[in-house]
Amino acid sequence: MLTREQAGDIFDRIRKFSSSDDVEVWFSGGKFALTRFANNTIHQNVAEENSIVSVRTVFGGRTARASTNKFDEDSLREVVKSSEKLTKVQHPDPDLLPMLDGRETGESPVSTQPLPSRYFQQTADITPELRADGVKKIVDVAEKHKLTTAGVFSSAESVEGIFNSRGVNQWHTQTLAEISCTMLAADSSGWQKANSPDASKLDPKALGEIAAKKAVDSAHPREVPAGKYTAIFEPAAVLDITGFMFWDYSGMAILDQRSFLSGRIGTKLFGDNITIWDDVTHPLQNGSAFDGEGVPRQKVGLVENGVVKRVVYARATAERMKHSEYREKVGPIAATGHGFSLPNEMGEMPQNIVFSTPRDPQSVEQMIASTERGILVTRLWYIREVEPFEKMLTGMTRDGTFLIENGRVQGGVRNFRFNESLIHMLSNVEAMSAPVRSCGEESFDMVVPAMKVKDFNFTEVTKF
């Protein structure tokens, strides 16, 4: 895997080949391996190792980039030549700032906690045999319950870094292991997924047992009518539905007037119990401490007690916002270290979402016990946006949907389609658990709680 020293040598060579005003090189890559299983049998084992250099050059207010995964002299000369050719035919960008100066990349004044280590040797050392052993534990659970299982067990170590001709020199390494399993019965299913930089925190057998219990307990699902129910969402379901709003927490989205937060920053939009941070230093988060230009990622309070406080910014977006008609209505304006590599059309996005621990956290079991009639949701899928300003979403439940009556789970029900506004949902949260690291299929990993939501709008019943 590419080291920081090797990257520095590559950058020095690229810099000598370039005649541009400034040059920046983004490094990424690593090793990735995956074991896939279905019908209680491993059917695929793949592994890949690759490293990429992406070269951005600047000539007089113009910029572009080109990439390669070959590091010999001729290939590096060619990628610099390609980047410079592309740059010279671009229109000048009046919003393009000079490349970040390395003296500006010291510790952020808002991020007081150091970034925890996200590289674990035991994760990097996972072999196909170890993944197969994990799969066997899941398959043994399936066979014990007379179920069929499918899923993946992957492991990876990765690097990302950025060097530029003004002294920026940022580097990050991390590992990640992930397990996802679905348990299938004749007319029901269950699902679980988890990942961590530290593979020792993953328990394949425990994940399999939870998924199997959901499949067994939801067998012979009854049909209950659509309507508004008290809904208890497990963390993966919370992650996948709320993840649809965080692209809007962007200065560029406000400038483009495509954010549902337009005109709403500083107003109370959600319930008193909703407080959300973007915090790359949180011990349950992952990722690097810098953005696509090398700016340190700051800890940013997005929502406090239901009030939208601010959005995040790349450097150029912050400068544009300071001179825009919206500058008095968007809260603090400053680069926060959330920009993507330039050039791009999206600007920035918070990517390390953490929901704050509620004042009185409750377990899912406690939420169930206090519910007279409701629906327990394991996960959501096929989520799509219906109306952007009220953040109206549609989607379906899947892999473990249960009826709750008189404080007890009564059995499985056929799945629902829903149509619900995220604003309405997050204004009607009656209880939350302590937040946990969670992953799903529709959004990026977050630290989120389970939620009990009143009057959630299930609009149709499916046939399965």
C-alpha positions in Angstrom: 0.0 0.0 0.0 1.2 3.5 -0.8 3.1 5.2 2.0 3.4 8.9 2.8 7.1 8.8 1.9 6.4 7.2 -1.5 3.6 9.8 -2.1 6.0 12.6 -1.3 8.5 11.3 -3.9 5.8 11.0 -6.5 4.6 14.6 -5.7 8.2 15.9 -6.1 8.5 14.3 -9.5 5.1 15.6 -10.6 6.0 19.1 -9.4 9.2 19.0 -11.5 7.2 18.0 -14.6 4.6 20.8 -14.2 4.8 24.3 -15.6 1.5 25.4 -14.1 1.1 28.3 -11.6 0.3 25.7 -8.9 -0.1 22.0 -8.7 -2.0 19.7 -6.3 -2.0 15.9 -6.1 -4.6 13.9 -4.4 -3.6 10.3 -3.5 -6.1 7.5 -2.8 -6.2 3.8 -2.8 -5.4 0.7 -0.8 -6.4 -3.0 -0.5 -10.0 -4.3 -0.6 -11.2 -7.9 -0.3 -14.7 -9.4 -0.2 -16.2 -12.8 0.5 -19.7 -13.1 -0.8 -22.2 -15.9 0.2 -25.7 -17.0 -0.8 -27.8 -20.1 -0.3 -25.6 -20.9 2.7 -22.5 -21.2 0.6 -19.5 -18.9 -0.3 -19.6 -18.3 -4.0 -17.2 -15.4 -4.5 -13.9 -14.3 -3.1 -12.2 -11.2 -4.7 -9.4 -8.9 -3.8 -8.0 -5.7 -5.3 -5.1 -3.4 -4.7 -4.8 -0.1 -6.4 -3.5 3.4 -5.9 -4.4 6.5 -7.8 -2.8 10.0 -8.2 -5.1 12.8 -9.3 -3.2 15.9 -10.5 -4.9 19.3 -10.4 -3.1 22.2 -12.2 -3.9 25.9 -12.3 -3.2 28.5 -15.0 -4.5 32.1 -14.5 -7.8 31.3 -12.8 -8.4 28.0 -14.7 -8.2 24.6 -13.2 -8.7 20.9 -14.1 -7.4 17.5 -13.1 -6.3 14.2 -14.6 -5.6 10.9 -12.9 -3.5 7.8 -13.3 -2.6 4.6 -11.4 0.8 4.2 -13.0 3.8 5.9 -11.3 6.6 5.4 -13.8 8.3 8.5 -15.2 6.5 8.5 -18.5 3.0 8.0 -16.9 3.6 10.8 -14.5 4.7 13.1 -17.2 1.7 12.2 -19.3 -0.9 12.8 -16.4 0.7 16.2 -15.8 0.5 17.0 -19.5 -3.2 15.9 -19.6 -4.1 18.0 -16.6 -2.4 21.1 -18.0 -4.0 20.6 -21.5 -7.4 20.3 -19.8 -6.8 23.4 -17.6 -5.8 25.6 -20.5 -9.0 25.0 -22.4 -11.3 25.8 -19.4 -13.1 29.1 -19.0 -11.6 31.2 -16.1 -13.4 30.6 -12.9 -14.0 33.9 -11.0 -14.6 32.0 -7.7 -11.4 30.0 -7.9 -9.2 30.7 -4.9 -5.4 30.3 -4.7 -4.5 26.8 -3.5 -4.5 26.3 0.3 -1.3 27.4 2.0 0.3 24.8 4.2 0.5 27.3 7.0 -3.4 27.3 7.1 -3.7 23.5 7.9 -2.9 23.6 11.6 -5.3 22.2 14.1 -8.8 23.7 13.7 -9.8 26.0 16.6 -13.1 24.2 16.9 -11.8 20.6 16.8 -10.2 20.3 20.2 -10.1 16.5 20.2 -7.3 14.7 18.3 -8.4 12.2 15.6 -8.5 8.7 17.1 -6.5 6.0 15.3 -8.5 4.4 12.6 -5.9 1.9 11.5 -6.0 -1.5 13.2 -3.4 -4.1 12.2 -5.8 -7.0 13.0 -8.2 -5.6 10.4 -5.5 -5.2 7.8 -4.4 -8.8 8.4 -7.8 -10.4 7.8 -7.3 -13.3 5.4 -9.8 -15.1 3.1 -9.7 -17.9 5.7 -10.7 -15.6 8.5 -13.6 -14.2 6.4 -14.7 -17.7 5.5 -14.7 -18.6 9.2 -16.9 -15.6 9.9 -19.3 -16.6 7.1 -19.4 -20.2 8.5 -20.6 -18.8 11.9 -23.5 -17.0 10.1 -24.3 -20.1 8.0 -24.3 -22.3 11.1 -26.9 -19.9 12.6 -29.0 -20.1 9.5 -29.0 -23.9 9.4 -29.8 -24.1 13.1 -33.0 -22.2 12.4 -33.7 -23.9 9.0 -33.1 -20.6 7.1 -31.2 -19.6 4.0 -28.6 -16.8 4.4 -26.8 -14.4 2.0 -24.5 -11.5 2.5 -20.9 -10.2 2.4 -17.9 -10.0 4.7 -15.4 -7.5 3.4 -12.1 -6.0 4.8 -10.0 -3.1 3.6 -7.1 -0.8 4.4 -7.0 2.5 2.6 -5.0 5.7 2.3 -5.8 9.2 1.2 -3.6 12.3 1.1 -3.1 15.6 -0.5 0.1 17.5 -1.4 0.3 20.9 -3.1 3.0 23.3 -4.2 2.1 25.7 -1.4 3.1 23.3 1.4 0.0 21.3 2.1 1.0 17.8 3.2 -1.9 15.8 4.6 -2.1 12.0 5.0 -4.6 9.5 6.4 -4.7 5.7 6.7 -7.5 3.6 8.0 -8.9 0.1 8.0 -12.5 -1.1 7.7 -14.3 -4.4 8.1 -17.9 -4.9 7.3 -20.5 -7.7 7.6 -24.0 -7.8 6.1 -26.3 -10.8 6.3 -29.9 -11.5 5.3 -31.8 -14.5 6.6 -34.6 -15.9 4.4 -37.6 -18.0 5.4 -40.5 -19.1 3.3 -42.5 -15.8 3.8 -40.2 -13.6 6.0 -36.7 -12.3 6.3 -34.3 -10.6 8.7 -31.2 -8.4 8.2 -28.3 -7.0 10.0 -25.2 -5.0 9.0 -22.3 -3.6 10.9 -18.8 -2.2 10.1 -15.9 -0.9 12.1 -12.2 0.1 11.5 -11.5 -2.5 14.3 -12.6 -5.9 13.1 -12.6 -7.2 16.7 -15.7 -5.2 17.3 -17.7 -7.3 14.8 -19.4 -10.5 15.9 -20.6 -12.5 12.8 -22.5 -15.0 15.0 -24.3 -12.3 16.9 -25.3 -10.5 13.7 -26.6 -13.8 12.3 -28.6 -14.6 15.4 -30.3 -11.2 15.4 -31.1 -11.5 11.7 -32.4 -15.0 12.2 -34.6 -14.0 15.1 -36.2 -11.3 12.9 -36.9 -13.8 10.1 -38.4 -16.4 12.5 -40.4 -13.9 14.5 -41.9 -12.2 11.4 -43.0 -15.5 9.8 -46.5 -15.7 8.4 -46.9 -11.9 8.4 -50.4 -10.6 8.8 -51.8 -7.7 6.8 -52.6 -4.6 8.8 -54.1 -1.5 7.2 -52.0 1.4 6.1 -52.3 4.6 8.1 -50.5 6.8 10.7 -48.8 4.7 13.4 -46.4 5.2 16.2 -43.3 3.8 14.5 -40.1 2.6 16.2 -37.1 2.7 13.9 -34.0 0.8 14.6 -30.7 2.8 14.0 -30.2 1.5 10.4 -33.6 2.7 9.5 -33.0 6.1 11.1 -29.7 6.4 9.2 -31.2 5.6 5.8 -34.1 8.0 6.0 -32.4 11.0 7.7 -29.3 10.7 5.4 -31.4 12.2 2.6 -31.3 15.7 4.2 -27.6 16.2 4.7 -26.7 17.1 1.2 -28.8 20.2 1.9 -26.5 21.3 4.8 -24.2 22.9 2.3 -23.4 26.6 1.6 -23.4 25.7 -2.2 -27.0 24.3 -1.8 -28.1 27.5 -0.2 -26.5 29.6 -2.9 -28.2 27.4 -5.6 -31.5 27.6 -3.7 -31.8 23.8 -3.8 -31.7 23.3 0.0 -34.7 22.8 2.1 -32.9 25.0 4.7 -33.2 28.0 2.5 -34.7 30.8 4.6 -34.9 28.5 7.6 -31.4 28.8 9.2 -31.9 30.1 12.7 -35.4 28.8 12.9 -36.9 25.9 14.9 -37.5 23.2 12.3 -37.4 20.0 14.4 -38.3 18.9 17.9 -36.5 20.1 21.1 -34.8 16.7 21.4 -33.0 16.9 18.1 -29.4 18.0 18.2 -27.0 17.1 15.4 -23.2 17.6 14.9 -20.7 16.9 12.2 -17.8 15.6 14.2 -14.9 13.7 12.5 -13.2 13.2 15.9 -16.1 11.3 17.4 -14.7 7.8 18.5 -17.5 6.0 16.6 -16.8 7.9 13.3 -14.3 7.2 10.6 -12.6 9.1 7.8 -9.8 11.6 7.4 -9.3 14.9 9.3 -9.1 17.0 6.2 -11.2 17.8 3.1 -10.6 17.7 -0.6 -8.4 20.8 -0.5 -6.5 19.8 2.7 -8.6 22.1 5.0 -8.9 20.6 8.5 -12.4 19.3 9.2 -14.1 21.3 12.0 -16.6 20.0 14.5 -19.8 21.8 13.4 -23.1 22.1 15.3 -25.8 21.7 12.6 -28.9 21.5 14.7 -29.4 22.5 18.4 -32.6 21.6 20.2 -34.5 21.6 16.9 -33.0 24.9 15.7 -31.0 24.8 12.5 -27.8 26.6 13.4 -25.6 26.6 10.2 -24.4 24.7 7.2 -20.8 23.6 6.2 -18.5 25.3 3.7 -15.7 24.7 1.3 -13.3 27.7 1.0 -14.7 29.1 -2.2 -18.3 28.6 -1.1 -17.7 30.6 2.1 -16.2 33.5 0.0 -19.2 33.5 -2.3 -21.6 33.4 0.6 -19.9 36.4 2.2 -20.8 38.5 -0.8 -24.3 37.0 -1.5 -27.7 38.3 -0.8 -28.1 35.5 1.8 -25.2 36.3 4.0 -27.3 37.8 6.8 -29.5 34.8 7.0 -27.3 31.8 7.1 -25.5 31.9 10.5 -21.7 31.7 10.7 -19.8 31.8 7.4 -16.4 30.3 7.2 -14.6 27.4 5.6 -15.3 24.3 7.8 -13.2 21.6 6.0 -16.1 19.9 4.3 -15.3 20.6 0.6 -14.8 18.0 -2.1 -11.8 17.9 -4.4 -11.8 20.6 -7.0 -13.2 21.1 -9.6 -16.7 20.0 -8.6 -20.3 21.2 -8.8 -21.5 20.2 -5.4 -19.3 22.2 -3.1 -19.4 20.5 0.2 -21.3 18.2 2.6 -21.2 17.1 6.2 -20.0 13.5 6.2 -19.5 12.7 9.9 -23.0 13.0 11.3 -23.5 12.4 15.0 -26.9 12.7 16.8 -26.4 13.9 20.4 -27.4 11.5 23.2 -30.9 12.4 24.4 -31.5 13.5 28.0 -33.4 10.3 28.8 -32.2 7.6 26.4 -34.4 4.5 26.1 -33.7 1.1 24.6 -35.8 -0.2 21.8 -37.4 -2.7 24.3 -38.4 0.3 26.5 -39.9 2.1 23.5 -41.9 -1.1 22.7 -43.1 -1.5 26.2 -44.5 2.1 26.2 -46.4 1.7 22.9 -50.0 0.8 22.8 -50.1 0.2 19.1 -47.4 0.7 16.6 -44.9 -0.7 14.0 -41.3 -1.8 14.7 -39.1 -1.2 11.6 -35.8 -3.0 11.1 -34.7 -1.1 7.9 -36.0 0.9 5.0 -35.1 0.7 1.3 -35.8 2.2 -2.1 -36.1 5.6 -0.6 -36.7 8.5 -3.0 -37.4 12.2 -2.6 -40.9 13.2 -3.6 -40.8 16.9 -2.7 -37.6 18.7 -1.8 -38.6 21.7 0.4 -40.6 19.8 3.0 -38.2 16.8 2.4 -41.0 14.5 1.6 -39.7 11.0 1.0 -41.2 7.7 -0.1 -39.8 4.2 0.4 -40.5 0.8 1.9 -39.9 -1.3 5.0 -38.0 -4.5 4.7 -36.5 -7.5 6.5 -38.3 -7.4 9.8 -41.5 -5.3 10.2 -43.6 -6.0 13.3 -46.9 -5.1 14.9 -46.7 -3.8 18.5 -49.8 -4.0 20.7 -50.2 -3.3 24.4 -46.4 -2.9 24.8 -45.4 -6.2 23.1 -44.4 -7.4 19.7 -47.3 -9.4 18.3 -45.6 -10.8 15.2 -44.6 -9.9 11.7 -46.7 -7.8 9.3 -46.5 -7.3 5.6 -44.3 -4.5 4.6 -45.4 -0.9 4.1 -44.7 1.9 1.6 -44.4 5.3 3.4 -44.7 8.9 2.3 -43.4 11.2 5.1 -41.7 14.5 5.6 -38.4 14.5 7.4 -39.4 17.7 9.0 -42.6 16.2 10.3 -40.8 13.0 11.4 -38.0 14.8 13.4 -40.7 17.1 15.0 -42.5 14.0 16.4 -39.8 12.0 18.0 -41.1 10.8 21.4 -38.0 8.8 22.5 -34.5 7.9 21.4 -31.8 5.5 22.3 -28.2 6.3 22.9 -26.6 6.8 19.5 -24.6 4.0 18.0 -22.4 3.6 14.9 -24.7 2.3 12.2 -24.7 1.5 8.5 -27.4 0.9 6.0 -27.9 0.6 2.2 -29.3 4.0 1.2 -27.0 6.5 3.0 -23.5 6.9 4.5 -22.4 5.7 7.9 -23.5 7.8 10.9 -23.8 7.8 14.7 -27.5 7.6 15.2 -30.1 6.5 17.8 -33.2 4.3 17.4 -36.3 6.6 17.4 -39.9 6.3 18.4 -41.9 8.6 16.1 -45.6 9.3 16.4 -48.0 9.6 13.5 -45.6 8.2 10.9 -47.5 8.0 7.6 -47.6 4.4 6.1 -49.6 4.8 2.9 -49.8 1.3 1.3 -49.4 -2.4 2.2 -47.2 -4.6 0.0 -47.9 -8.2 -1.0 -44.9 -9.6 0.9 
